[in-house]
Amino acid sequence: MPGKDAAAEVPLDDIDRRIIAELTRDGRMSVTQVADNVHISRAHAYSRIARLTGDGVLTRFTALVDPIKAGLKSSAYVTLKLKQDSWRELRDQLGAIPEVHHIALVGGDFDVILLVRAVDNIDLRRVIFDQLQTMPGVLDTQTFLVFEDVDTR
């Protein structure tokens, strides 16, 4: 991440939080519109957004895609149990799989949870059986099919 250490918390005030809320709602919003919505000057909004980006609070701007309309008709959360000390090695390999849309290292009965989106169940099966389960360091997988997505952002 750009800027400061990702683990270091950045102090945020009410204006920062309102700017973040506006950009979370619409990442394409112009700086002028952000400034109007937050009731600050354009220059002030620009400098705040630049600081939030430089500090690593805002890490990137992206589009939310409807997976079904984009042809990704099969989604699943896949949990992985890993060999001890294999996370750092596997993290980059998992991130290189185009169908893996989110990766989280977690605590509990498994070590990693992935959001996998595929064109259909055959493609989903290929990703899980041929890519995930064959990775050195992956001891076990469990798959939870997604029947419906609701994005709350």
Sequence and secondary structure as in RCSB ss.txt:
>XXXX:A:sequence
MPGKDAAAEVPLDDIDRRIIAELTRDGRMSVTQVADNVHISRAHAYSRIARLTGDGVLTRFTALVDPIKAGLKSS
AYVTLKLKQDSWRELRDQLGAIPEVHHIALVGGDFDVILLVRAVDNIDLRRVIFDQLQTMPGVLDTQTFLVFEDV
DTR
>XXXX:A:secstr
  SS TTS     HHHHHHHHHHHH TT  HHHHHHHHTS HHHHHHHHHHHHHTTSS        TTTTT  EE
EEEEEEE TT HHHHHHHHHT TTEEEEEE  SSSSEEEEEEESSHHHHHHIIIIIITTSTTEEEEEEEEES   
   
